[in-house]
Amino acid sequence: MSKIIREKQNARAARKLRVRKKITGTGERPRLAVFKSLRHVYVQLIDDEKGATLLSASSLADEVKGAGKVQAAAIGKLIAERAQAKGVENVVFDRSSYRYHGVVRALAEAAREAGLKF
């Protein structure tokens, strides 16, 4: 592995830790964690006190159509609907090492519009 790739991986890990040390999910206010791969987007509601995942949604679901920001907005709406069905309204948004723009922003705004508060 080249030095440049290692430096990029280390920088991403540092950004993730910098964001994550300020954020903790509880039973009343779980953490809304976002993960992006090259092709798909995954979202989880996590209770860090119990160490348990409460809900999840991803672009692999049959209800989600489209690509890019459209797909992310559908995932945000889906996770908000599932959370409200389970009685969760307030969450803490965890963008991990990703900048708040593009897919991450579309997902967050769609979740807010669908009723999640963060």
N, C-alpha and C positions, 0 to 999 in steps of 0.2 A: 504494500500500500504506500502510495507516495506521501510526501510530507504535506502537500497542499490538502489532500483529502483528510488526513488526520487533523490538521488545523481546523478545517471546516466542521468536522465532527465534534471536536472539542469546543468550538465556539457555540455550536447548536446546543450541546449539553449544558454549557454554562448559562445560556439564555433560558433554557428550560428550568434549571435550578433557581435562577434569579426570579422567575415568575412564580414558580411553585412554592418557594419559601414564604411568600406573602399570602398564599391561598390555602384554606383548609375547608373541607366539606364536612358538614354535620348532618344529623338526621333531619333537622328542621330546614337546613339550608345546604343541600348537597352540592358537590362540585360538578359543573358541566364541563367535562374534559373533551377536547377536540383532538383527533388524530387524522392526518392526511397522508395517504400514500400517493403514488403517482396517478393512480386510476380511481381510487375510492376515498370517501370521507366517512369517518366513524365518530360517533358521539356517545358518551356515557354519562350517567348521573351516578356519582360515587359518594358514599358515606365513608369518610376517612377514619372516623372514630371506630367504626365496626370493621373497616377494611372490606366493604362489600359494595358491589355494583348493584344499584337499584333498578336502573333501566338502561337500555341501549337502543341505538338506531344507527343505520348506516345506509350507504348508497346501494347496498346489496339487497335491500328490502324491495318487495314487489311493488309497493305503493309509490316508490320514488322513481320519477322519470326525469329525463333531461341530462344535461352535463354542465359542469362548471358551477357558476353562481346559481343557475336555475335549480340544479340538483341540490346544492347546499341549502337553498331556501326551502326546498321540500323536506329535507332532513330536519331543519330547524323547526318547521311546523309540526312534523311528525313527533319529534321528541317532546315538544311542548304539549301536544295533545295527550301523549302517553303519561307525561308527568302530572298533568291536571287530573287525569283519570285515576291516578294513584294518590292524589291529594297534595302534590308538591307544587307550590307557586313561586317560592323564592329560591334562587340558586346563586352560586358563585361561579363566574365564568373563568375557565382555565384555557387560555389560548395556547398553552405550552410554549414552544419556541417559535411559533408562527407570528408574523406581523398581523395586526388587526386591519386587514384589507383583503379585497378579493373574496375568496371562498369563505374564509373565517368570518369576515364582516357580514356577508350575505346570510350565513347560518345564524349568527347572533341576532341580526335585525329581524329575521323571520321568526325566531323563537320569541323575541320580545313582542312582536305583533300578534303572535298566537296566544300570548297571556303570561309568559314567564317573566319574572321580575329579577333583574340583576343590574 
